[in-house]
Amino acid sequence: MKLYRIFFVLFVILIVSSGWITQLAGAEDKPLLLTSDCPACCKKVNIYPGIDADNLMRIKYIVKYTKFARDYNGTGWFYLIDKKGFKRTRKWARRRIILNKNGIDYKDLVVVTEPQNIKGLSVLAWTYTDPDKEQETWLWLPSQRKVRRVSPSEADDSAMGTDWTTEEMSTRKWEDETYSFVKEKEIFEGYTSRYNKKTYYKGAECFVVEARPKIEPWYYSKRILWIPKNIGGQVFDEIYDPNGKKFKEVCKVYEIRDNACLPQIFLECADLRTDHLTVNEFEKVEFNTGLDEKLFSVKSLMRTKW
């Protein structure tokens, strides 16, 4: 019996030292991003077989905040269109740096660069790796030469006069909602843009996810998201008010690049209560350009000439 125990102990030591147990344990941990040796490339999202709703939505936020890259640099236009068809145009620039160090996950900056009367209007957000640490958000009002901190209770306010809320544009995180599958396989019937009349993602095989806010009461009661299995970001949202009535539809269009980068290239947000429409068209999107973290500070908001 003693000899048996000695052989058993030696066997355990052998398999632990060889890393076999470690490999078995690691097999259960599915990475959400796959690493790449290409300096100019992005990490590829990993929508693995049998993924649950929570991890799928983690990937959705990786795509939303471009956490597959080291940084993001984009420009484009907002079109604000009322029910009579009157259109206002605003040009924007967006910068983001993914840090994942010193307790900071990423820093995100959105700036209006045209027209002249609101040029420089900005929203800066710092998101922390600790989910219990409150995100910090600042609004720069250039006409008043004033920086104002945005509280979480204001996250449902309009972002820069658009149909997007501040939460939808910059501050919503994975931890803010609970998730469940409506269907794990559904063919999307497509979304036809009210702006350009194009139909997007017709016939795409999607996950359908219900997301409910943890804050109660809040300006919406749930969202229904359609997420194609080859993208990981949602292409269509239906958003319901506290009474369960749908009041907003959102479409997001992506470009799938050969280097695994996955930028959004067209967004449309339709407010069904007012027949108002906000369209985001993208002029340029670049990744991994070496942005300086110093750009993402309150002092830079006040000093930068856009």
N, C-alpha and C positions, 0 to 999 in steps of 0.2 A: 504493500500500500504506500509506504514511504517513497519507494522508487517511482511509482505511478505519479505521485504528487510532484516529485522533482521534474519528471518529464513534462507534466502539464504546465508547470511554471515556466520551464524553458521554452515550451511551445508558445505561450502567451507573450513572453519577452521577444521571441523571434518575429512574430507577426506584427507586434506593435512597432518594433524597431524598423521593420521593412516598410512601414507606412500603409499596410494593407487595411487595417481598421480605419485609418484616417481617410483612405480612398473610399471606403464604403460609406462613411458618414457624409463625405463631400458629395457623393452621388445623389443624396437627397436634397442638396442645396442647388437649386437651379438659378444660375446668374440671369439677371434681367438685361444685362449688357454684355456683349461679347467683345473682348479686347482685340485691338488691331495693332500691328507693327508699323503701319503706314503713318508717317507723321502728319500728312495732310488729310488723312481719313477720319471719319467718325466711327464710334463704336456702334455696332449693329444691335438693335433691340432683339431680344430672344423671346418670341411668343411660342413657348414650348407646348407640346401636346399635354392636355389635361390642366392647363393653367387655370387658376381660380380667379374669381372676380376681383379680389383685392390686389393680386399681383398684376393682373391685366391693367387695372387702373393705376398702379404704380408706373407701369410702362407708359400709359397715357400721359402722365405728368412728366416723365422723362422726355417724351416727344414735345409736349407743350412748351416746356422751358429749355428745350434743346440741350439736355444734360448728357447727350451722347457726344457732345463736342466740348472743347475747352473754352470757347467763347463764340458769340454771335454778333453780327454786325449787319443791320438791315435798314432799308429805306423804302418808302412807299407813300400811298395816299389814302386818306379817309374820304369817302363820299357820303354826305349826310343828305338823305332824300326824303322829303315829306310826301304826304298822300296825294298832293297835287303834282308831284314830279319835280318840284323845285330842288335844285342840287347845290349844296355848299361843298367846297373842296378844301381839305387841309392836308398838307404834307407832313410826314412824320419820319423820325429816325428812332431806331431802337438798338440798344447795346445791352449785352448780357455777358457776364463772366462767371464761369462755374469754378468754384474754389474748393469746396469740400475740405477746408482746413481752418484751424483756429476757431472752430465752432460755427463757421459760416458756410452754408450750402452754395448759394449763388447771390449775385447782386444784379438787379435788373433796372434799366433806365429807359423810359419812353418820353420823347420830346416832340412837340409840335414845332416845325421849322418854317411853315407858311400857313396862313397869310401873315403879313407883317404885324397886324394889331394884336395877335396872340403868340407871336414867335417866341420860343423859349419856354412856353408852358410845359411843365415836366412833372413826371411821377417817378420817384426813385424808391425801390423796395429792396430791403435786405432780408433774406430768408436764412434761417439758422438750421443747423443739422439736428439740434434738439427739438423734437416736435412740440415740446411743452413750452418752448421759448417763443414769445409772441413776435411775429414778424414786425419789422419797423418800416414804415412807409412815410415818405415826405412829398408834399406838393409844393412846387416852386411857381409863384405867381409873379412873373416878371414886371407886369404893369404896376404892381405894388412894391416890388423889390422885397418880397416877403416869402419865407419858407414856412409852411404850416405842416405840422405832423398830422397824419391821417389816422384816426382811431379805428379799431375793428368795427365799431358800430356804424361807421360811414362807408363801409365796403360795398353797400348796396346803392351808393350814389352813382350818378352818371359819370363815366370817365371821359373828361375833356369834351363834354357835350355830345357824345355819341350814344348809341343804344346799348353799348357795353357798360356794365357796371365796373367799378374799380376792382371788385373781386374777380370778375370774369377776365379782365384785361391783365391784372398783375398780381393779385394777392391770394387767390384760392389755392389751397394745398391739398394733397392727398388725405391728410388727417382731418379735413373739414367735413367729410361726408362718410356715410356708410354705403356699402355696395352689395348688390346681388345680381345674379344673372336673370334676365327675363327669358332669353333664349341663348344657347351657346352656338347655334348655327341658324342663320336666317339670311335669305337673299334680299338685299336692299333694293327697293323699287326705284331709287334714284331721287335726287333733289334737283328741281329746275329753278335756276336763279331768277329772282324777280328783276334783277338788274340787267343781266346780259342774255337771259333766256337759254343759256346752256344747261344741259342736264349732266349732273355729276354722279359718278359711282353707281350707275344703274347696273344691276346684276352682280354687285360685289358681295362676296360671302362675308358675313359680319357676325361678331358677337353683339348682343343687345344687352345693355347694362342699365339697371336702375340705380341712381345715386340720390341719396337723401341727406339734407344738411343736418349736422349735429346741433346747430343753433336752432332753438325754437322759442318763439315764432321767428320766421325769417321771410324774406321777400318771395321765396319760391318753396314749394313743398317737395318737389322731386324733379329730377332730370332723367330722360331716357336717351341713352347714347348709343349710336351705331358705330362700331369699331371694326374696320376691315381686318382680316386675319393676316394680310401682308403689310400692314402699316403700323398698327398699334396706337394711333391717335384717332380720336373720333372724327367722323366726317359729317355727322348730323346729330343735333341735339333738339329734343323737344322739352321745353321748360314750362312747368306748371305752377300756378299761383297757390297761395295757401288754401283756396277753396277747391283745388283740384282741376282748375280750368287752364288749358294750354294758352300761354300768353306770349311765347317767344319761340322762334325757330332759328337755329344757327347751322350754317354750312361751313366746313373747313376743307380746303383743297391742298394737297401736298404734292411736292416733287420728290420722286424717289431717285436719288443720285447714285452713280456707280460707286462712289466712295463711302456709301452707307449713310451720308448726311440726308436728313429728311425735313427740309424746310416747308413751312406753310407758304403758299403763294397766292391764295385768294381766300377771303373770309366774307361771309354775309350774315348779318344779324337783323332779323325782321321782328319788329314789335307788332304783334297782332292786335293790340288794343288801339294803337294810334295810326296804324298803317305806315309807320315810319321805318326807314331802312338805313342801316349803316353798312357800307362796303369797304373792305380793306383790299387794296391792290398793292402788290409788292413790286418795287422797281429793281431792287438788288438785295441779295442775301448771301453773306459770306460767313464762313466758319474758320476758326483756328487762325485768326489774323494777328494774335498777340496783343490784345487790348490791355491797357494799363489799368490796374485796379484803382489808381488814383482818380480816374474819371468818375467813379461811382461813389462820390462823397457829396455831402451837403454843400461844402465850399465850392466844389466844381459846378454844382447847379447854378450858383450865384455868379461864377466867373466866366463860364464857357459862353462864347459868342456863337450861337447857332446860325 
